Amino acid sequence: MEILLTLPAYNEEAGLPPLLAAFESEVLAAGYRGRAVIADDGSTDRTGQIIREWSSRFPVEMLQHPKNLGLGETIQDALRRATELAQPDDVIVTMDADNTHSPAVIPEMVRRLGEGYDVVIASRYRPGSKVLGLSGFRHLMSYGARALFQLVYPIPGVRDYTCGFRAYRAAILQRAFARYNGRLAEERGFAAMAEILLRLRKMGARMCEAPMVLRYDRKGGASKMPVGRTVWKLLMLLARYRVVE
């Protein structure tokens, strides 16, 4: 079994090196086989150079967009390539590339996949979870999104619909790409992460969560997520899937 760390990255020259170092020390040094697939979404800083430098330490494949296309397109390109490289029983892990997620959670997520789940989400809403460095407004928006999704489109075992830190059994993503004609989401922005879960839910994927500590205090610079636009997109996404259902 191999773990494929799959990252969308846009101007992450500050967060990417410590994240890759933590993956190396927490996962690869623990005896897991692993590699990384990183999609550089038109970065204008040293992100691409850093990815190339890290390829000398463990297998790293870089995809590049000549211009910024947004999270939806970037995560799909990275996941598509990861599923091409993976065997069905391999594990594909997605994370944010800004070092706010800790790879130390990955072994526990892999263990839970071994219990028969198809997706394990590193959740902000489980006993033992913490969120550090996030504003009160963002906390409120996060809890509101959680409540709305659980009310309108509940998924057994899921509270955190939007967190990008997930472990997927490769087979479920391979099936999803085949079923949805090579596209896991139509959303181009941050709402794509929720749409991927909704589509996997339609396929009957079994999901659960593991607690995590979100270290937003480690994030360098301002958030790239446009809050108002993302909330609107999430509402439209829920409405669209509710009507289809």
Salt bridges, closest charged atoms under 4 A:
GLU2 OE2 - ARG33 NH2 3.85
GLU2 OE2 - ARG35 NE 3.39
GLU12 OE2 - LYS224 NZ 3.05
GLU24 OE1 - ARG57 NH2 2.59
ASP41 OD1 - HIS65 ND1 2.75
GLU53 OE2 - ARG46 NH2 3.56
GLU61 OE2 - ARG81 NE 2.58
GLU73 OE2 - ARG183 NH2 2.91
ASP77 OD2 - HIS65 NE2 2.59
ASP77 OD1 - ARG80 NH1 2.84
GLU84 OE1 - ARG81 NH1 3.04
ASP96 OD2 - HIS101 NE2 3.66
ASP98 OD2 - LYS219 NZ 2.87
GLU108 OE2 - ARG111 NH2 2.69
GLU108 OE2 - ARG112 NE 2.66
GLU115 OE2 - ARG111 NH1 2.63
ASP118 OD1 - ARG169 NE 3.91
ASP160 OD1 - ARG124 NH2 2.65
GLU186 OE1 - ARG183 NE 3.47
GLU186 OE2 - ARG199 NH2 3.69
GLU187 OE2 - ARG240 NH1 3.51
GLU195 OE2 - ARG199 NE 3.88
GLU195 OE2 - ARG240 NH2 3.35
GLU209 OE1 - ARG126 NE 2.78
ASP217 OD2 - ARG215 NH2 2.87
GLU245 OE2 - ARG201 NH1 2.58
GLU245 OE1 - LYS202 NZ 3.27
